[in-house]
C-alpha cells in the first residue's frame, strides 16, 4: 500500500529544494494533487494530510468524486470541451486548459449571466506536439488581447504540458519559454489580466519546472503511486 504521508512529505521536500535553487520561497509554490483514477477515500486521506488543491483531467470524473470530498479546492487541468463547460464552470476554483475563443466565450457568457467570474489559465502547446491541446506560443498574445473584454473571465496565467522524456533537463527550454511568454503578456499591462500563475511540471519534471518559475505543479504518480 502506498504511504501517502511519506510520499507527500518527499514531494514537498523536493519542491522546497527546487524553490531554493531558484531563489524563491517554497511557500510560493502550490502543489496540485492529480486525482485521475484515484478513488474518493484515498483523495480524502490526502486532503486530511494537507493537500487542499486537487486536479482532475475529466469533467465527469471530477463531478462524480466532488460530492464525497470535503475541504478540497478543485482544479480542472485536462482538456475542456465547449459542450461540457456548462457542467463544470462553477464547480472549480481554476480551469487550467483554455485553448479556444469558442470555449472562452461560452464560459464568459455563463459567468456573466450568473454575475460571477471564472478563473482561467491559457494552455500553451509550447513544444508543438500534435497529440496535445493548447495554443501555439505565437497565438498567446493575440488571444489575450481578444479576451481582455470578457468580463466574466479572470485570466490568471499560463499552463503547459511538457513532452514526456527520460531526462527532465530536456524539457527545460519548454518551461523557460512559457515563463518568457508570461513576462511578455505582463508587459502589455492589459486590464483584467493578472499573470500570477505558471502551471507547469508533473511527476517526471516538476523540479526543473520550479527552477524555471512554476508556482503551480500538478503531481499524481509521485503522491498516489503508479496508476493501474
KAZI-V407339 format. One record per run of one state. SS is the DSSP state (a for helix, b for strand, c for the rest). FROM is the first residue (numbers start at 0). LEN is the number of residues. If there is no record, write none. Layout:
# KAZI-V407339
ss-><SS,SS>
from-><FROM,FROM>
len-><LEN,LEN>
This chain:
# KAZI-V407339
ss-><c,a,c,a,c,b,c,a,c,b,c,a,c,b,c,a,c,b,c,a,c,b,c,b,c,a,c,b,c,a,c,b,c,a,c,b,c,a,c>
from-><0,3,21,25,28,29,34,39,48,52,56,58,66,72,76,81,88,93,98,100,113,117,124,134,135,136,147,152,159,167,186,192,199,205,211,215,219,220,224>
len-><3,18,4,3,1,5,5,9,4,4,2,8,6,4,5,7,5,5,2,13,4,7,10,1,1,11,5,7,8,19,6,7,6,6,4,4,1,4,4>
